[in-house]
């Protein structure tokens, strides 16, 4: 155990030494890797705002209409029909600040749009989290095994990854979305799926989204397994499992977390797009993408039906993207902290090292 | 090298086999192709079901059906065999035929959008990298994040509403109220001030002049109903040509190279003369003719640069050639504008030119210009939507690549040699920053064909995405497999090209054969 901590310290010192160019006030020693990452993350304004917005949406979506059988505090739900108030125009207003009976308005038959949007946001967040968790777990296992053991394990796992990666994700997702929605009589899934359709969808989509992660994790494992601290652990008699979980994985966790976050931001767009195409969440249940699809024809007469669900998609995706950006800055020890003033000064004095690793953004 | 390519191709063939088997099984598993018939109340229900079972060969289990399909598909590999058989879709149309049609539709849709997104994205990325941590950088970074988070179907509906319906309503009575004109001018002026950078005084001057120019132009457009009868005319072409000549020369060789500037200006002058010369020719234009004219224009430009010569002949030729191409483009744009009123008043268009769906107005008739304008008005909204969502990744990628290069030692060396900032950026940094971008572009072109599924659905273009989704909804594996084959093969070929290009462009990367 002494070896990896030394390694971590080395990394941390390296990170701080480079960061010290920009921030002389930061204390150099005595911080664990976790503390450094936390410190860097909480110094990233965009990420903090993203985190706050996402937490707010999460709480609002899950408490307002209730989830997991627990009733929420909002008086309507996404299927109830109530009489139209003022022809369904949103009753909320900024000045004077008021909430009103139907803050986001109602649709043509009188369903409350706030309740529908909240339910949709719930579904979309559930799918997003499931995709992130499953893709992260499968990607880490496949990539880790391939990168650590090499040989035929790597050959088989990486060819499997190649097979899945050449099918464009949206096309593959459309196919599995269709499978997840299959409701045959007497199928073993049907009983469970009738109540938790969105969970099935998330699980299926998670099992096709892991390939990119697996490649990244494998690359990380390939470099880490050649490092001295792994040799030292092996000579001390550590088992393969111990080396993987105690020595290599903690060092690869940054890459994993950052890319899981970015997968999740892509996942929310994937789910909404599938639901929009009619291959994801289906009526009578609802999702943000489905709401946009159902209401796009009504844009001329009831534009609010279209604005609010779309706005929530953008807010969720944007906040996750900013969180991912903050995490990437925090985990990448080579990266300078994003502080405009000091950065401008240092680049003016000497064009110091500042390779910004944003390559994974494009994927 | 050859061994490497052969090995890659053999691996690719096996991967393709595995992936196609997977897609076939999953598609067959995804639903019941007889479902709509089971619930129908038609009297000949059983006969319809039997016919469909027969057509799709449903009595054979799906894994066996895959090998039957593979047998047909393998015949496509025989060159000039004409025995290509990818099966038939649910309405009995051969897949090869449907694919051909869909491929053309998709390519017309995505080609322009991809090229524009790459050009705009790379330029934005370079500008933000050069002005790191400026207001422009922060603004573009935020916009990139925003565009990255935009659901394309949502953007598309907004575009239909405001870009098509709103703009068509505006064209009915194209008058811009003075307040709106001033507002647009102010917004563009602020953007210009942010983009131009530098001292406050310089920003104010540039922003103010842009504000004044834009507002005046909009007043002029409003008064003359320019949007109804647009046109450039020789005077505007001459002014814009001079601007292009200066701009291109600044980028390619710098204004200090007088010979390059002179050749670009001469080419712009030739362009104005050519404007009158080619008008009768353009009246019965064809696509081929435009293409040949474009090549001729570039050749004239290169020739002018060659004869002007100077100490660096290559720079003059490059500057003049690019100027010639762009001025030629202006003449074509002007000709399109001349055709605009007749398109606008066409009985099929009826004064609502910007279309929201489809790939062309049904049954429209007219000459080359009318037909091309029709295609363009149908392409404009999906193109904008595609550019918006794909712009962000290019911008961010170019920015990070450029920043990395700008901190390299050889850039410092170049500066220390006393090179001008222009040649440091264009000659040393930009070229090297393009290497990683070239591979990303190759990947993206590979993914292009299957990438526009949602855009095609929103704008009702019957391309590859439509074929795929339609096949999937009917649980019909044959069209799904056809689309998959096209997409996967292009993706693999372009991945190979990307790897080869990388090792060709960057000598540090060697292919291990």
HADDOCK unambig.tbl for C-alpha pairs under 7 A between the chains (distance, minus, plus):
assign (segid A and resid 162 and name CA) (segid B and resid 15 and name CA) 6.74 0.50 0.50
assign (segid A and resid 163 and name CA) (segid B and resid 15 and name CA) 5.21 0.50 0.50
assign (segid A and resid 163 and name CA) (segid B and resid 18 and name CA) 6.22 0.50 0.50
assign (segid A and resid 163 and name CA) (segid B and resid 19 and name CA) 4.98 0.50 0.50
assign (segid A and resid 164 and name CA) (segid B and resid 19 and name CA) 6.50 0.50 0.50
assign (segid A and resid 166 and name CA) (segid B and resid 488 and name CA) 5.85 0.50 0.50
assign (segid A and resid 166 and name CA) (segid B and resid 491 and name CA) 6.99 0.50 0.50
assign (segid A and resid 167 and name CA) (segid B and resid 488 and name CA) 6.39 0.50 0.50
assign (segid A and resid 168 and name CA) (segid B and resid 450 and name CA) 6.98 0.50 0.50
assign (segid A and resid 175 and name CA) (segid B and resid 26 and name CA) 6.72 0.50 0.50
assign (segid A and resid 175 and name CA) (segid B and resid 27 and name CA) 6.13 0.50 0.50
assign (segid A and resid 175 and name CA) (segid B and resid 30 and name CA) 6.69 0.50 0.50
assign (segid A and resid 175 and name CA) (segid B and resid 472 and name CA) 6.99 0.50 0.50
assign (segid A and resid 178 and name CA) (segid B and resid 30 and name CA) 5.48 0.50 0.50
assign (segid A and resid 179 and name CA) (segid B and resid 29 and name CA) 6.76 0.50 0.50
assign (segid A and resid 179 and name CA) (segid B and resid 30 and name CA) 4.13 0.50 0.50
assign (segid A and resid 179 and name CA) (segid B and resid 31 and name CA) 6.66 0.50 0.50
assign (segid A and resid 182 and name CA) (segid B and resid 30 and name CA) 6.63 0.50 0.50
assign (segid A and resid 182 and name CA) (segid B and resid 31 and name CA) 6.03 0.50 0.50
assign (segid A and resid 269 and name CA) (segid B and resid 151 and name CA) 6.11 0.50 0.50
assign (segid A and resid 296 and name CA) (segid B and resid 157 and name CA) 6.74 0.50 0.50
assign (segid A and resid 310 and name CA) (segid B and resid 154 and name CA) 6.44 0.50 0.50
assign (segid A and resid 314 and name CA) (segid B and resid 149 and name CA) 5.58 0.50 0.50
assign (segid A and resid 314 and name CA) (segid B and resid 150 and name CA) 5.86 0.50 0.50
assign (segid A and resid 317 and name CA) (segid B and resid 149 and name CA) 5.29 0.50 0.50
assign (segid A and resid 318 and name CA) (segid B and resid 145 and name CA) 6.68 0.50 0.50
assign (segid A and resid 318 and name CA) (segid B and resid 146 and name CA) 6.38 0.50 0.50
assign (segid A and resid 318 and name CA) (segid B and resid 149 and name CA) 5.49 0.50 0.50
assign (segid A and resid 340 and name CA) (segid B and resid 133 and name CA) 5.79 0.50 0.50
assign (segid A and resid 344 and name CA) (segid B and resid 133 and name CA) 6.89 0.50 0.50
assign (segid A and resid 351 and name CA) (segid B and resid 407 and name CA) 6.07 0.50 0.50
assign (segid A and resid 352 and name CA) (segid B and resid 407 and name CA) 6.91 0.50 0.50
assign (segid A and resid 353 and name CA) (segid B and resid 407 and name CA) 6.45 0.50 0.50
assign (segid A and resid 354 and name CA) (segid B and resid 404 and name CA) 6.80 0.50 0.50
assign (segid A and resid 355 and name CA) (segid B and resid 403 and name CA) 6.49 0.50 0.50
assign (segid A and resid 355 and name CA) (segid B and resid 404 and name CA) 4.73 0.50 0.50
assign (segid A and resid 356 and name CA) (segid B and resid 400 and name CA) 5.33 0.50 0.50
assign (segid A and resid 356 and name CA) (segid B and resid 404 and name CA) 6.91 0.50 0.50
assign (segid A and resid 357 and name CA) (segid B and resid 400 and name CA) 6.59 0.50 0.50
assign (segid A and resid 358 and name CA) (segid B and resid 396 and name CA) 6.92 0.50 0.50
assign (segid A and resid 358 and name CA) (segid B and resid 397 and name CA) 6.37 0.50 0.50
assign (segid A and resid 358 and name CA) (segid B and resid 400 and name CA) 6.11 0.50 0.50
assign (segid A and resid 359 and name CA) (segid B and resid 397 and name CA) 5.89 0.50 0.50
assign (segid A and resid 361 and name CA) (segid B and resid 393 and name CA) 6.29 0.50 0.50
assign (segid A and resid 362 and name CA) (segid B and resid 393 and name CA) 4.69 0.50 0.50
assign (segid A and resid 362 and name CA) (segid B and resid 397 and name CA) 6.75 0.50 0.50
